Amino acid sequence: MVDTIFVDIAQSDQARIVVLNVHHFFENGEHFIILIKS
C-alpha cells in the first residue's frame, strides 16, 4: 500500500502510534525501522 511511513511526533505513545500505522498501511512481510529520541 505504501513504501514509507515517516512520523515526527512528540507523544508518550509514539511507538504505539507508529505500530498502528504500520499494521494499517503495510502489506504482510514488510519491515520498518523506528527511531525514538528521548
N, C-alpha and C positions, 0 to 999 in steps of 0.2 A: 504494500500500500504506500509506504513512504520509505525513503532511504535514510533519512537523518532526523533525529529529534534533538533540538537544542533547547535547553532550559536554563534560564538565568533568573532564578528567584531566590529570595531570602526568606524562606519559611522553615519552621522547625520540622515540618514533614515533607521536605523537598524530595527526599529519596522515594517516599511513597507516591508522590505525585508523578515522578518520572516513571516508576514501575507501572502505574496505572495507564500512562500514555503508551508505554511500550506494549503492554498487553492489548491495548485498543488498536494501535496503528501498525504494529509489526506483524509479519507473517510468521508462522512456526519455523524455528530453526535459525532465525536471525539473531545477531548479537548486538549488545550495546555496552558502552563504557560510561560509567558515571563518575564524575569528579565533584567533590564537595569541599568547599572552602569552609573552614571553621572559624 
